[in-house]
Amino acid sequence: MSAVHLHGGEPAPPAGPQVRRLVLAVLIPLVLATIAGLIALWPDGDPPSIEAGVRTDGTILSVEPCEDVVDTPPTPEGEDTAAQCLQAQVRVDAGPDEGVETVVPLPFGVGAPEFHEGDAVVLSALPDAPLESRYEVLDFQRDVPLLWLAGLFSVAVVVLSGWKGLAALGGLGVSLVVLLVFVLPALLTGESPLPVAVVGASLIMIVTLYLAHGVSIRTSVALIGTLVSLALTGLLGSLFTSVAHFTGLAGEASSYIGTVNTEIDLRGLLLAGLVIGALGVLDDVTVTQSAAVWELAAADPTSSRRSLLGAGLRIGREHVAATVNTLVLAYVGASLPLLMLFSVVGQSVTDVITTEAVAQEIVRALVGGLGIIAAVPVTTALAVLAVRGRSARPAGRRRKPVSSTLEA
């Protein structure tokens, strides 16, 4: 009886003691270093804040033109300012003034949002101001559509993937908690962004991979592959954010953060975002490569290391081709309004792509792509070593007794 008949359709043979010891030798220091980093970088004290109005909920009861508008000349487009000015009767739905109705001005002009009767809105309140000037409309309330979309997404994941999908949603929840409870407060209290990002990414990586895919050598191989590729991504990102002289002030949000009364390294913040952004794509590639090698080994238990490596790399090349294109298009899509603005201004292509706001997205995409490319051979090679403690002899070379085949 051949080994194919004995093992066909079953999982690949478990890794040997040497492989297990090697995996533990990498994972245990990683876990201990992550715990130590959490303790050392845990935010101490209250994060800084910027004075702003208190946010509360409201409902628009009616919309009408402003009553008292000083006569002003028409706009360059010939529109009457008085005709543009709008105000709304609003009911306050939360806070100390809950149930109170008041009149608030509405934003108007080119590009201003249109508000209608019955719209749920976000109000900004100045608690010490008189009621007639206490509130202003900031934005629409979007919690209901977002909750519906999140529910639809969760149901789709669970229906398709069952318990694994539920575990993946749990991993997503853990990622959000790590970002909100550790990463953001640590950055706002002035901790160095790169160590915070590395510790946060390591914690997310360890918890989510084992939660979604189970505690196994296969998952551990994917974790080590992710760690190696993420380290390379961080090194390349650090190098090119430095040689490209990025300031981290290109975006409006980054410029505003620079006014916060604390020491925040904006260039380091840019690098931290690169590391955390690359993590989501890298673990997809490494988990896929590790699973692919395990399935290939299970389908053909007599395959050699060389053939497994070749097959795994062929799968990886297809994955890289699709993922890199997806990654680049995602960054281009995020920068599309900015690219349109530069096109309207009439700048050349070279001028546009070397502008910091665009160049930093290019660096993110290309450095992330290099991390993905590195993840394929690294993870594939590790997975091959894990499933093949020593090279297997291809079937058909010579006949062997059943006992010898079982030992191979």
N, C-alpha and C positions, 0 to 999 in steps of 0.2 A: 504494500500500500504506500503511495507517495505522500510527501508532506503536504501537497496541495489538497489531497482528500482529507487529511487529518485536520488541517487548519482552515480550509476554505470557508469564507463567510464569517469567521470568528475574528475578534480583535487581534492585533499584532501581539506577539509574545511580550511579556513584561520585561522591562529593562533589567539588566543584571545589577548586582550589588555595586560594582565599580561605578556604573553610570549614576545610580542613586546617590552614592557618596559624593560624586562630583556635583550633582545638582544641588544637594543640600549644602555643600561647601560654598556655593554661590548664593543660594537663597537666604540662608541663615544670616550671613553678614548684611545682606540687603535689607532684610526685615529689621535687624537691630539698628542699622544705620538710619533707616526711616524713622523708627521710634525715637532715636536720639535726636534726630533733626526736628521732629515734632516738638519735643520737650524744649530744645534750645531756641527754636524760632517761634514758639507759641506766643501770640500777641498778648502783651501785658498792658492793661489800662484801656481806656476808652479811645476808639479811633477818632481822628479829627473830623470836624464837620464844618459845613459852610452855612452861614445864616440864610435861611430860606423860609418861605411861608409854609404853614401847616397844610398838608394835603388832606382833603376830605372828599366825600361823595356828594353829588347833587343831581337833580333832574331838571331839564329845561321845560318850563311850562308854556312859554310863548316867546317868539322872536319878533322884534319890531324895530323900526328906525329910531335912531337916537333923537331925543326930544330937544335937548339943548346943545346945539352945535354952532360954534362961532363961524360966521361966514368966512370962507377961505376960497382962494382962487381954484379953478378946476385943476385936476391932475394933468400931467403932460399928455395923457391919452384922451383928455377932454371930458373925463368923468367928474361929476359933482361929488365933493368930499362928503357932503351931508347925506347924499343918497347912498354912499358906501357904508357909513357908520351904522352899526347895528348894536342893539342891546337885548338882553334876554331877562325874562322873569324866571328866576331859578328857585327851586326848593332845596334847602340843605337837608341831606339825608343821613348825616352822621355828625358826631361831635357835639359840643355844648349847645350849638344853635340848631340842633336837629328839629325839623319841621318848620323852621322859619323860612319865609319867602322874602327875596330881595331882588333888586335889579343889578345886573352886572354887565359891563361892556363886553363885546365879543370882538375877537380879532377880525380885521378886514383888510382888503387889499389883494393884490395879485398873489395867488398861491395860498391864501388863507383858507382854513377848513370851513365847510358849510355846516352850521348847526340848525336843527329843526326841533319842533315841538316833540317832546317825549324822549329826546336823546339823554342817555345817562352819561354824565360828564365828571371829570376830576376838577375840583376846585382848589385854589390856593387861598389860604386865609391868613390874615394878619390879626391875631387875637386881640390886640390892644387898639385897633383902629375902629372908628364908628361903623355901624352896620352897613350904611350906604356905600362905604368904600372898603369894606373888609374883605370882600371876596372877588376873585377873578377866575375866569375859565382857563384851565391849562390844556386839557386834552379830553378825548373821549374815554369812557370806561371800556376796557377790552377784556375784562376777566371772563365773561361768559363765553364768547367765541373761542378764547384760548383754552378754557376748560373743556369745551366740547371737542376741540381738535386733539387735546392731550388724551381725552378718554377714547376717542376713535383710534388714535395711534396705539394706545395700550391694548385695546381689544384686538386690533389687528396683529400685534406682536404675539399675544398669548394664543390666539386662534391658530396662527401659523406654527409657532414653536413650542406651545404647551408650557411645561414647567421650566424649560430652558428660557423661554421668552419671559416668563415671570421673574426668573433669576436675573435676566438681563435688565429688566426694568428696575429691579432692586439695585443692581450695579449702577444704573443711571442715577438713581436717587442718592447713592453713596457719593458719586462724583459731584453732584450739586452741593451736597452737605459739606464736602471737603473744601470746595471752592468758596462757599459762603461763610463757613465757620472758621476756616484756617487761612486759606490763601489771601482772600481780599482783606481781612482785618490785619494780617501780618504785613501786607504791602502798605496799608494805610498807616501803620504805626512806625514805618520807616525801616523795616527789615530789608536786607539786600534781595532784590527780586529773583535773581537766578537761583540761589539756594532754596528760597521759598517755593519756586516753581518746580525744582527738582524733587524736593521732599513731597510736595503735594502730588506731583505726577506719579512718584513711586508708590505712594499710598493708594491712589486711585487704581494704578496698574495692578498692585497686589490683590486688593479686595475685589475689584470688578472681574478680573480674569478668573480667579478661583470661584467666585460666586456664580458667574455665568457658565463656566465650563467644567467645574468640578476640580477637586484636588487630585492631581495625577501628574505623572512624569510628562505626559503630552502637554498639559497646560503649563507646567514648569519650564519646559523647553521654549514655549511661546513667550513666556515671561522673560526668560534670559535673552532671547532674541530681541524682544522689545527694548530691554534695558541697554543692550549694546548699541542698537540703532538709535535710540534716544540720546545716548551719550555722544554719538557721532553728530547727530543733528544739533545738539547744544554747542559742541565745539565749533562746527561750521558756522552756526548762527552767530556765535560770539566773535569769530574771526571777521565775518563779512559785515556785521553791524559796526564793527570798529573801523575797518579799512574803508567802508563807504561813508564814514563820518555821519552816521545817523544821530540826530539829536533827540528823537522821540517826541518832538513837538509838532509833527506834521498834522496830526488830527486835531479837530476842534476839542474833543473830549480830553485829549492828552494836554493840550494847552491850558484847559480849565483846571485839570488836576494839578498843574504846576503852580496854581495860586493857593493850593491848600497849605495851611500853616504847619508843614512837616517836611522832613527831608525825604523826598521820593526820587529815586534814580530813574528818570524817564527812559533812558537808553536801556537800562536793565529791565524796565517794565516791558519794553518792546521785545527783548530777548525772552523774557518769561512767557509772554503770549505766544511766541513762536514755539517754545518747548511744549506748552500745554496743548496748543493747536495741533502739533504733529502727533501727539500721543494717540488721539482718536483714530487716525489713519494707520499708524504703525501697528497697533494691537490687532486691527482687522487683518493686516497682511500676515503678521506672525502666527496668529491663530489659524488662519487658512492654510499656511504652509505646513505647520506642524500637523494639522489634521490630515492634509493631503498625503504626507509621507506615511503616517500611520495607516491610512486606508490602502495605500499602495502596497505596504508591507503585508497587510492582512490579506490582500487579494492574491499576492504571489509570495508566499513565505520563503521560496527558494531564491528570490532576487538578491543580487549582490549589492554591496554598498554603492558601487559605481552606477549600476542601473537605477537604483533608487534615487541617487543624487541627480542623475540626468533627467529622470521623469519629474522629480520635484521642481527642478529648475525650469523645465519647460512649462509647467503649470504656473510657476512664479512669474515667468516672462509675460504670459498673458495677463496675469493679475496686475503687474506693474504697468503695462501699457494702458490698461483701463483706469487704474487708480491715479496715476500721475496726471492723466488728462482731466480726470474729475477734480483733482486738487487744484490744478492751474485754473480751470474754468471757475471754480468756486471763488478763488481770490480775484479773478478778473470781474466776476459778477458783483462782488462786493465793492469794487472800485469803479463800476460802470458810470455812475453819475459824475465822478471826478474826471474820468476820461472824456466824457461828453463835454464837460466844462472846458477842459484844455483844448478840445477840438474846436469849440466855438471861439475861443480866444485866438486860434490860428497858430498855435505853436507846432513846431515840427515834431515828428515821432521821437527823435533823439532827445529833444528837450523834455517831452512828456515823460518818457520812461526813466529819465535821470532825475526827475523831480522827486524829492524825498517821499512824498505821500504815495507815489506810484512805485518808486524803487524799493521801498520797504515791503510792499506786497509781492514784488517780483522775488526779492530775497526770501521771503517766507515760502513762496511756492517752490522755488528751486532748491532751497535747503531741505524743505520737507520732502521733495521728490528724491533727493540724494539719500535721505534717511530711509525712504521706502525701498529704493534700489538696493541699499546695503542690507536691509532686513531680509530680503529673499535668500541670498546665498548663506547668510549667517544662520538663520533659523532652519533652513533646509539641511545644512550640514550638521547642525546640532541634533535635529530630529533623526537623521540617518544614523548618527553615532548612538543615539538612544535606542533605536529599534534593532540595530545590528551591532551587538557587542563585538562581534568579529565577522568578517566577510562570509556570507553564505555562498555555498557552491550552487551554481545554476543547475536546474534539473536537466537530466538527459545526458550528462557527461559520462557517468558510469552508474551501474546499478548498485544499490546499497541495501543491506538488510534493514528491516523496519526499525530495529533498535537504534541503528546508526542515524537513520533519518530523524528520529525523535530527538536525538541529542544535538543535531546540527542547529 
